[in-house]
Amino acid sequence: MRSMNFAHHSDIDLDNLDPAQSVNTERPTVLFACIHNAGRSQLGAAYAHHLSGGSVEVLSAGSEPAKSINTLVRDVLLEDGIDISTETPKLLVPEAVKASDIVITMGCGETCPVYPGKRYEDWDVADPAGQDLATVREIRDGVKQRVEELLTSLDVPVQALRQPGHK
């Protein structure tokens, strides 16, 4: 079984989470899920983590995780000063959904477990797999905008990114 630590994006250790309980934090917990957890959900999680300034717990997972994160996704995040080189795709498990207040799906909605009391949003975001750099940048910018809107809806101030050379 893959580790459910969700390191870098969250301090929540899902391996030791009681499935009957949700995570009780003062911060909202947002789960970003897509099929491979190699592109869209990684973009969403990275921006939610950085733009919230830590005011949001962030998880990301995929229904069929890839072996690694899309290289162009890593590259376009670096353009915004976000390094996800230590991240790896994670398996979407029911405990991740139970631990979340908000579940953002991006192409895997039908495989994501549904639990009462959770806010679900399905974002129509193109898969960056197989796309050229310009297209992946457009996808990145769209996800970033959606995350900013999500944070605003949660009354979480949007933090500025340190931009080493946004293209």
N, CA, C and O of each residue as an XYZ file, in Angstrom:
668
protein
N       0.846     -1.184      0.000
C       0.000      0.000      0.000
C       0.887      1.241      0.000
O       1.900      1.280      0.698
N       0.518      2.235     -0.763
C       1.282      3.475     -0.838
C       1.115      4.267      0.450
O       0.097      4.163      1.135
N       2.120      5.052      0.763
C       2.042      5.931      1.924
C       1.002      7.012      1.674
O       0.920      7.564      0.577
N       0.229      7.303      2.673
C      -0.802      8.324      2.567
C      -0.387      9.589      3.314
O      -1.250     10.347      3.756
N       0.899      9.828      3.462
C       1.380     10.948      4.248
C       1.060     12.295      3.616
O       0.927     13.277      4.347
N       0.934     12.389      2.335
C       0.653     13.650      1.650
C       1.626     14.728      2.105
O       1.230     15.879      2.287
N       2.864     14.379      2.288
C       3.888     15.251      2.836
C       3.767     16.663      2.303
O       2.604     17.054      2.195
N       4.558     17.370      2.006
C       4.617     18.736      1.484
C       3.313     19.521      1.493
O       3.335     20.694      1.866
N       2.190     18.951      1.110
C       0.945     19.717      1.060
C       0.211     19.718      2.393
O      -0.579     20.629      2.644
N       0.441     18.731      3.259
C      -0.370     18.614      4.457
C       0.393     17.944      5.582
O       1.333     17.183      5.350
N      -0.024     18.235      6.795
C       0.538     17.580      7.964
C      -0.311     16.388      8.383
O       0.020     15.726      9.367
N      -1.382     16.095      7.678
C      -2.283     15.010      8.033
C      -1.693     13.685      7.576
O      -1.335     13.528      6.408
N      -1.591     12.730      8.497
C      -1.096     11.392      8.175
C      -2.297     10.468      8.063
O      -2.832     10.016      9.075
N      -2.718     10.190      6.853
C      -3.915      9.382      6.655
C      -3.711      7.919      7.017
O      -4.691      7.190      7.172
N      -2.466      7.465      7.157
C      -2.235      6.085      7.590
C      -2.734      5.868      9.015
O      -3.130      4.760      9.374
N      -2.714      6.919      9.820
C      -3.099      6.792     11.221
C      -4.410      7.497     11.533
O      -4.716      7.733     12.702
N      -5.178      7.831     10.527
C      -6.446      8.519     10.715
C      -7.538      7.512     11.025
O      -7.679      6.507     10.328
N      -8.307      7.777     12.064
C      -9.446      6.926     12.389
C     -10.515      7.160     11.331
O     -11.015      8.278     11.212
N     -10.887      6.127     10.548
C     -11.852      6.314      9.467
C     -13.206      6.819      9.940
O     -13.958      7.385      9.147
N     -13.534      6.629     11.210
C     -14.830      7.068     11.722
C     -14.836      8.548     12.072
O     -15.888      9.114     12.370
N     -13.675      9.171     12.038
C     -13.582     10.575     12.410
C     -13.046     11.399     11.258
O     -12.310     10.900     10.407
N     -13.421     12.656     11.241
C     -12.813     13.557     10.271
C     -11.696     14.313     10.980
O     -11.600     14.285     12.207
N     -10.872     14.971     10.223
C      -9.790     15.751     10.803
C     -10.399     16.987     11.435
O     -11.159     17.708     10.790
N     -10.075     17.233     12.677
C     -10.629     18.374     13.380
C      -9.560     19.454     13.468
O      -8.763     19.470     14.406
N      -9.545     20.335     12.514
C      -8.616     21.454     12.536
C      -9.418     22.727     12.371
O     -10.558     22.706     11.908
N      -8.813     23.825     12.754
C      -9.478     25.104     12.556
C      -9.409     25.523     11.102
O     -10.169     26.380     10.651
N      -8.496     24.914     10.378
C      -8.346     25.234      8.962
C      -9.198     24.278      8.138
O      -9.297     23.096      8.469
N      -9.815     24.775      7.067
C     -10.538     23.850      6.186
C      -9.555     22.919      5.485
O      -8.421     23.302      5.197
N      -9.994     21.705      5.216
C      -9.179     20.730      4.497
C      -9.759     20.560      3.106
O     -10.944     20.268      2.950
N      -8.912     20.745      2.089
C      -9.333     20.638      0.694
C      -8.571     19.493      0.043
O      -7.344     19.424      0.119
N      -9.312     18.598     -0.596
C      -8.733     17.487     -1.346
C      -8.879     17.778     -2.830
O      -9.979     18.058     -3.307
N      -7.776     17.714     -3.560
C      -7.779     17.835     -5.016
C      -7.563     16.442     -5.583
O      -6.566     15.788     -5.276
N      -8.498     15.986     -6.411
C      -8.410     14.630     -6.954
C      -8.572     14.648     -8.465
O      -9.435     15.338     -9.007
N      -7.722     13.874     -9.134
C      -7.871     13.631    -10.565
C      -7.544     12.161    -10.798
O      -7.403     11.405     -9.837
N      -7.426     11.755    -12.014
C      -7.220     10.337    -12.283
C      -5.824      9.889    -11.870
O      -5.686      8.933    -11.106
N      -4.784     10.565    -12.361
C      -3.417     10.094    -12.155
C      -2.644     10.821    -11.057
O      -1.536     10.403    -10.719
N      -3.196     11.899    -10.489
C      -2.519     12.697     -9.474
C      -1.123     13.100     -9.949
O      -0.175     13.166     -9.167
N      -1.024     13.365    -11.243
C       0.268     13.715    -11.838
C       0.248     15.096    -12.475
O       1.293     15.586    -12.904
N      -0.910     15.731    -12.547
C      -1.018     17.010    -13.234
C      -2.004     17.950    -12.566
O      -1.627     18.783    -11.741
N      -3.278     17.808    -12.931
C      -4.305     18.752    -12.481
C      -4.399     18.870    -10.963
O      -4.364     19.974    -10.421
N      -4.518     17.737    -10.281
C      -4.663     17.792     -8.822
C      -3.385     18.280     -8.150
O      -3.446     18.903     -7.090
N      -2.237     18.007     -8.745
C      -0.979     18.532     -8.205
C      -0.935     20.055     -8.344
O      -0.488     20.753     -7.434
N      -1.401     20.565     -9.488
C      -1.470     22.019     -9.678
C      -2.382     22.645     -8.626
O      -2.011     23.614     -7.964
N      -3.576     22.081     -8.482
C      -4.532     22.615     -7.513
C      -3.987     22.602     -6.097
O      -4.090     23.591     -5.372
N      -3.406     21.473     -5.709
C      -2.871     21.346     -4.351
C      -1.715     22.312     -4.118
O      -1.635     22.945     -3.065
N      -0.829     22.425     -5.087
C       0.323     23.316     -4.937
C      -0.129     24.765     -4.773
O       0.362     25.478     -3.898
N      -1.063     25.195     -5.615
C      -1.538     26.577     -5.498
C      -2.332     26.793     -4.221
O      -2.185     27.836     -3.584
N      -3.164     25.843     -3.827
C      -3.934     26.010     -2.591
C      -2.995     26.127     -1.390
O      -3.211     26.951     -0.501
N      -1.978     25.315     -1.375
C      -1.014     25.349     -0.270
C      -0.274     26.688     -0.227
O      -0.183     27.313      0.830
N       0.243     27.121     -1.351
C       1.060     28.338     -1.386
C       0.229     29.614     -1.326
O       0.598     30.552     -0.619
N      -0.879     29.668     -2.049
C      -1.686     30.891     -2.063
C      -2.436     31.111     -0.754
O      -2.792     32.244     -0.431
N      -2.682     30.036      0.006
C      -3.385     30.182      1.287
C      -2.432     30.549      2.417
O      -2.871     30.909      3.509
N      -1.142     30.461      2.161
C      -0.173     30.755      3.209
C      -0.282     29.804      4.387
O       0.059     30.166      5.513
N      -0.755     28.594      4.136
C      -0.898     27.603      5.198
C      -2.219     27.675      5.937
O      -2.414     26.962      6.922
N      -3.131     28.523      5.482
C      -4.436     28.657      6.135
C      -5.402     27.541      5.766
O      -6.507     27.467      6.304
N      -4.985     26.675      4.850
C      -5.820     25.562      4.398
C      -4.974     24.291      4.448
O      -3.819     24.292      4.022
N      -5.553     23.206      4.968
C      -4.915     21.889      4.861
C      -5.180     21.398      3.449
O      -6.311     21.486      2.971
N      -4.171     20.887      2.777
C      -4.318     20.494      1.377
C      -3.902     19.043      1.191
O      -2.838     18.625      1.648
N      -4.754     18.283      0.516
C      -4.470     16.901      0.143
C      -4.621     16.780     -1.360
O      -5.369     17.539     -1.975
N      -3.915     15.831     -1.957
C      -4.139     15.529     -3.371
C      -3.980     14.038     -3.571
O      -3.187     13.385     -2.892
N      -4.751     13.503     -4.522
C      -4.721     12.059     -4.766
C      -5.332     11.776     -6.129
O      -5.948     12.645     -6.746
N      -5.149     10.538     -6.589
C      -5.696     10.126     -7.875
C      -6.304      8.739     -7.798
O      -5.865      7.899     -7.012
N      -7.319      8.504     -8.618
C      -7.981      7.198     -8.622
C      -7.101      6.113     -9.231
O      -7.244      4.939     -8.892
N      -6.192      6.493    -10.124
C      -5.229      5.568    -10.739
C      -3.881      6.282    -10.812
O      -3.481      6.721    -11.890
N      -3.170      6.407     -9.688
C      -1.954      7.222     -9.650
C      -0.893      6.790    -10.656
O      -0.646      5.603    -10.868
N      -0.283      7.792    -11.261
C       0.844      7.558    -12.168
C       2.085      7.236    -11.338
O       2.064      7.306    -10.109
N       3.157      6.884    -12.031
C       4.420      6.599    -11.337
C       5.135      7.881    -10.905
O       5.885      7.884     -9.929
N       4.895      8.970    -11.643
C       5.565     10.230    -11.317
C       4.707     11.403    -11.782
O       3.746     11.234    -12.533
N       5.073     12.578    -11.324
C       4.358     13.798    -11.697
C       4.837     14.262    -13.064
O       6.021     14.161    -13.387
N       3.915     14.766    -13.856
C       4.194     15.291    -15.187
C       5.320     16.335    -15.100
O       5.232     17.294    -14.333
N       6.362     16.134    -15.888
C       7.533     17.017    -15.872
C       7.168     18.457    -16.214
O       7.681     19.383    -15.587
N       6.294     18.661    -17.192
C       5.915     20.031    -17.554
C       5.120     20.701    -16.436
O       5.222     21.913    -16.248
N       4.338     19.932    -15.698
C       3.610     20.493    -14.553
C       4.609     20.984    -13.507
O       4.457     22.077    -12.962
N       5.624     20.177    -13.231
C       6.676     20.613    -12.299
C       7.337     21.899    -12.807
O       7.564     22.835    -12.040
N       7.640     21.931    -14.106
C       8.324     23.088    -14.696
C       7.492     24.359    -14.603
O       8.013     25.411    -14.232
N       6.197     24.278    -14.938
C       5.378     25.496    -14.924
C       5.112     25.972    -13.502
O       4.922     27.168    -13.280
N       5.096     25.064    -12.540
C       4.976     25.495    -11.145
C       6.254     26.198    -10.688
O       6.196     27.177     -9.944
N       7.401     25.699    -11.134
C       8.666     26.371    -10.802
C       8.701     27.794    -11.340
O       9.312     28.672    -10.732
N       8.048     28.029    -12.481
C       7.973     29.390    -13.024
C       7.274     30.334    -12.048
O       7.507     31.542    -12.078
N       6.421     29.788    -11.186
C       5.736     30.578    -10.162
C       6.411     30.445     -8.798
O       5.863     30.881     -7.786
N       7.597     29.846     -8.773
C       8.332     29.725     -7.523
C       7.880     28.584     -6.632
O       8.193     28.570     -5.441
N       7.148     27.625     -7.186
C       6.643     26.491     -6.405
C       7.382     25.228     -6.828
O       7.323     24.817     -7.987
N       8.073     24.623     -5.878
C       8.847     23.411     -6.139
C       8.104     22.200     -5.580
O       7.947     22.071     -4.366
N       7.650     21.314     -6.462
C       6.972     20.094     -6.013
C       7.819     18.860     -6.315
O       7.287     17.763     -6.484
N       9.130     19.040     -6.381
C      10.012     17.935     -6.755
C       9.973     16.772     -5.768
O      10.332     15.651     -6.127
N       9.547     17.017     -4.538
C       9.471     15.928     -3.562
C       8.107     15.241     -3.549
O       7.925     14.245     -2.849
N       7.158     15.757     -4.307
C       5.814     15.169     -4.347
C       5.790     13.920     -5.219
O       6.559     13.798     -6.172
N       4.906     13.005     -4.882
C       4.666     11.813     -5.696
C       3.164     11.593     -5.788
O       2.428     11.970     -4.877
N       2.701     10.991     -6.870
C       1.273     10.688     -6.977
C       0.818      9.753     -5.850
O       1.530      8.822     -5.472
N      -0.371     10.018     -5.327
C      -0.949      9.249     -4.229
C      -2.268      8.622     -4.675
O      -2.950      9.141     -5.559
N      -2.613      7.508     -4.055
C      -3.865      6.818     -4.330
C      -5.009      7.495     -3.583
O      -4.885      7.810     -2.399
N      -6.114      7.715     -4.273
C      -7.311      8.270     -3.659
C      -7.971      7.184     -2.813
O      -8.398      6.154     -3.336
N      -8.051      7.419     -1.515
C      -8.657      6.464     -0.590
C      -9.831      7.143      0.117
O      -9.847      8.367      0.248
N     -10.812      6.361      0.573
C     -11.968      6.959      1.254
C     -11.580      7.840      2.440
O     -12.242      8.844      2.704
N     -10.525      7.480      3.152
C     -10.100      8.270      4.308
C      -9.706      9.694      3.921
O      -9.901     10.624      4.704
N      -9.156      9.871      2.728
C      -8.799     11.217      2.272
C     -10.049     12.061      2.076
O     -10.068     13.245      2.413
N     -11.091     11.447      1.530
C     -12.351     12.170      1.332
C     -12.983     12.481      2.684
O     -13.454     13.595      2.916
N     -12.991     11.494      3.572
C     -13.575     11.698      4.903
C     -12.847     12.792      5.676
O     -13.466     13.517      6.454
N     -11.543     12.915      5.471
C     -10.739     13.908      6.182
C     -10.928     15.314      5.629
O     -10.449     16.278      6.226
N     -11.615     15.448      4.505
C     -11.719     16.729      3.799
C     -13.051     17.414      4.040
O     -14.081     16.764      4.216
N     -13.011     18.733      4.044
C     -14.229     19.536      4.078
C     -14.720     19.795      2.662
O     -15.923     19.839      2.402
N     -13.758     19.968      1.746
C     -14.065     20.291      0.351
C     -13.309     19.315     -0.532
O     -12.117     19.081     -0.333
N     -14.007     18.744     -1.511
C     -13.398     17.806     -2.445
C     -13.524     18.399     -3.842
O     -14.630     18.600     -4.345
N     -12.381     18.678     -4.463
C     -12.343     19.208     -5.821
C     -11.928     18.066     -6.737
O     -10.819     17.544     -6.624
N     -12.826     17.677     -7.650
C     -12.489     16.626     -8.607
C     -12.207     17.259     -9.961
O     -12.796     18.274    -10.333
N     -11.298     16.636    -10.680
C     -10.886     17.123    -11.996
C     -10.788     15.928    -12.927
O      -9.692     15.489    -13.277
N     -11.933     15.410    -13.322
C     -11.934     14.299    -14.264
C     -12.090     12.935    -13.631
O     -12.080     11.927    -14.338
N     -12.233     12.873    -12.320
C     -12.397     11.563    -11.676
C     -13.637     11.539    -10.801
O     -13.756     10.689     -9.918
N     -14.557     12.454    -11.032
C     -15.730     12.594    -10.181
C     -16.487     11.310     -9.921
O     -16.939     11.072     -8.801
N     -16.633     10.475    -10.943
C     -17.413      9.254    -10.780
C     -16.702      8.208     -9.933
O     -17.355      7.289     -9.440
N     -15.398      8.312     -9.745
C     -14.673      7.334     -8.930
C     -14.389      7.857     -7.529
O     -13.820      7.139     -6.708
N     -14.772      9.080     -7.247
C     -14.528      9.670     -5.939
C     -15.677      9.305     -5.002
O     -16.837      9.556     -5.329
N     -15.373      8.714     -3.833
C     -16.445      8.380     -2.902
C     -17.165      9.638     -2.424
O     -16.548     10.690     -2.258
N     -18.462      9.523     -2.207
C     -19.278     10.660     -1.777
C     -19.744     10.412     -0.345
O     -20.292      9.356     -0.029
N     -19.518     11.400      0.508
C     -19.936     11.324      1.903
C     -20.745     12.565      2.234
O     -20.442     13.652      1.742
N     -21.776     12.417      3.067
C     -22.592     13.568      3.443
C     -21.765     14.606      4.198
O     -20.803     14.278      4.893
N     -22.163     15.855      4.044
C     -21.522     16.931      4.777
C     -20.264     17.478      4.138
O     -19.625     18.372      4.693
N     -19.899     16.958      2.983
C     -18.720     17.445      2.271
C     -19.179     18.354      1.137
O     -20.241     18.141      0.553
N     -18.389     19.348      0.836
C     -18.653     20.210     -0.319
C     -17.871     19.629     -1.492
O     -16.652     19.471     -1.420
N     -18.581     19.314     -2.569
C     -17.955     18.745     -3.766
C     -18.039     19.742     -4.906
O     -19.077     20.367     -5.125
N     -16.935     19.885     -5.632
C     -16.916     20.685     -6.857
C     -16.190     19.879     -7.917
O     -15.138     19.300     -7.647
N     -16.740     19.837     -9.113
C     -16.072     19.171    -10.229
C     -15.599     20.253    -11.188
O     -16.407     20.923    -11.832
N     -14.286     20.417    -11.277
C     -13.704     21.430    -12.146
C     -13.383     20.802    -13.490
O     -12.717     19.770    -13.569
N     -13.867     21.439    -14.542
C     -13.587     20.977    -15.905
C     -12.232     21.547    -16.321
O     -12.134     22.677    -16.800
N     -11.195     20.740    -16.126
C      -9.822     21.162    -16.408
C      -9.204     20.155    -17.363
O      -9.267     18.948    -17.129
N      -8.609     20.651    -18.437
C      -7.952     19.763    -19.405
C      -6.795     19.027    -18.741
O      -6.124     19.565    -17.861
N      -6.573     17.800    -19.171
C      -5.459     16.998    -18.664
C      -4.169     17.486    -19.324
O      -4.099     17.532    -20.552
N      -3.145     17.851    -18.545
C      -1.896     18.317    -19.146
C      -1.059     17.209    -19.789
O      -0.090     17.502    -20.489
N      -1.410     15.959    -19.565
C      -0.636     14.843    -20.136
C      -0.605     14.951    -21.655
O      -1.644     15.088    -22.300
N       0.597     14.889    -22.215
C       0.766     14.926    -23.663
C       0.642     16.298    -24.296
O       0.710     16.418    -25.519
N       0.463     17.328    -23.496
C       0.302     18.691    -24.021
C       1.666     19.374    -24.144
O       2.642     18.970    -23.512
N       1.705     20.424    -24.977
C       2.940     21.198    -25.095
C       3.032     22.212    -23.945
O       2.071     22.409    -23.202
N       4.190     22.842    -23.813
C       4.451     23.755    -22.709
C       3.453     24.908    -22.660
O       2.972     25.257    -21.582
N       3.136     25.499    -23.798
C       2.197     26.628    -23.824
C       0.823     26.207    -23.304
O       0.183     26.952    -22.562
N       0.373     25.028    -23.687
C      -0.930     24.537    -23.236
C      -0.909     24.245    -21.741
O      -1.872     24.553    -21.038
N       0.176     23.656    -21.249
C       0.283     23.370    -19.815
C       0.303     24.678    -19.020
O      -0.243     24.736    -17.918
N       0.919     25.718    -19.562
C       0.885     27.027    -18.896
C      -0.547     27.555    -18.819
O      -0.946     28.112    -17.796
N      -1.319     27.386    -19.891
C      -2.723     27.820    -19.880
C      -3.516     27.044    -18.836
O      -4.328     27.621    -18.112
N      -3.280     25.736    -18.758
C      -3.957     24.906    -17.751
C      -3.574     25.388    -16.355
O      -4.433     25.547    -15.487
N      -2.277     25.619    -16.145
C      -1.789     26.127    -14.854
C      -2.500     27.416    -14.473
O      -2.985     27.555    -13.351
N      -2.562     28.357    -15.406
C      -3.165     29.653    -15.115
C      -4.648     29.521    -14.783
O      -5.157     30.227    -13.913
N      -5.341     28.615    -15.476
C      -6.754     28.379    -15.188
C      -6.963     27.773    -13.808
O      -7.867     28.180    -13.078
N      -6.130     26.802    -13.448
C      -6.232     26.178    -12.125
C      -5.905     27.202    -11.041
O      -6.586     27.267    -10.017
N      -4.874     27.993    -11.264
C      -4.504     29.023    -10.288
C      -5.672     29.977    -10.042
O      -5.964     30.323     -8.898
N      -6.334     30.398    -11.110
C      -7.479     31.303    -10.970
C      -8.604     30.637    -10.180
O      -9.208     31.267     -9.312
N      -8.888     29.369    -10.473
C      -9.946     28.645     -9.754
C      -9.597     28.518     -8.267
O     -10.467     28.661     -7.408
N      -8.331     28.251     -7.969
C      -7.906     28.137     -6.571
C      -8.060     29.485     -5.867
O      -8.515     29.535     -4.724
N      -7.688     30.570     -6.534
C      -7.866     31.901     -5.941
C      -9.338     32.148     -5.627
O      -9.665     32.674     -4.563
N     -10.231     31.771     -6.548
C     -11.674     31.927     -6.326
C     -12.146     31.053     -5.166
O     -12.966     31.487     -4.356
N     -11.635     29.830     -5.082
C     -11.990     28.931     -3.983
C     -11.569     29.530     -2.645
O     -12.357     29.560     -1.701
N     -10.337     30.002     -2.564
C      -9.854     30.588     -1.316
C     -10.677     31.809     -0.925
O     -10.998     31.993      0.249
N     -11.016     32.638     -1.899
C     -11.851     33.808     -1.629
C     -13.206     33.379     -1.075
O     -13.726     34.003     -0.151
N     -13.782     32.309     -1.642
C     -15.082     31.814     -1.161
C     -14.994     31.284      0.267
O     -16.004     31.221      0.968
N     -13.794     30.904      0.701
C     -13.572     30.413      2.063
C     -13.125     31.527      3.009
O     -12.801     31.273      4.169
N     -13.110     32.764      2.502
C     -12.621     33.916      3.270
C     -11.170     33.744      3.706
O     -10.774     34.195      4.780
N     -10.389     33.089      2.859
C      -8.961     32.912      3.105
C      -8.224     33.934      2.246
O      -8.375     33.928      1.024
N      -7.430     34.810      2.859
C      -6.678     35.788      2.067
C      -5.717     35.090      1.106
O      -5.024     34.143      1.479
N      -5.689     35.567     -0.125
C      -4.803     35.003     -1.147
C      -3.448     35.682     -1.030
O      -3.339     36.903     -1.137
N      -2.421     34.876     -0.810
C      -1.056     35.367     -0.651
C      -0.389     35.527     -2.017
O      -0.718     34.817     -2.967
N       0.536     36.452     -2.099
C       1.316     36.619     -3.329
C       2.358     35.507     -3.414
O       2.863     35.037     -2.394
N       2.667     35.098     -4.620
C       3.710     34.108     -4.851
C       5.027     34.816     -5.093
O       5.064     35.928     -5.620
N       6.103     34.158     -4.703
C       7.432     34.662     -5.060
C       7.700     34.174     -6.472
O       7.833     32.972     -6.699
N       7.777     35.076     -7.402
C       7.896     34.681     -8.804
C       9.304     34.923     -9.325
O       9.709     36.070     -9.516
N      10.058     33.840     -9.557
C      11.418     33.991    -10.053
C      11.494     34.325    -11.531
O      12.579     34.620    -12.032
N      10.397     34.290    -12.231
C      10.440     34.561    -13.669
C       9.263     33.939    -14.366
O       9.432     33.079    -15.230
N       8.061     34.364    -14.001
C       6.834     33.835    -14.599
C       6.837     34.083    -16.098
O       7.102     35.196    -16.554
N       6.546     33.054    -16.846
C       6.534     33.168    -18.304
C       5.131     33.409    -18.790
O       4.907     33.534    -19.994
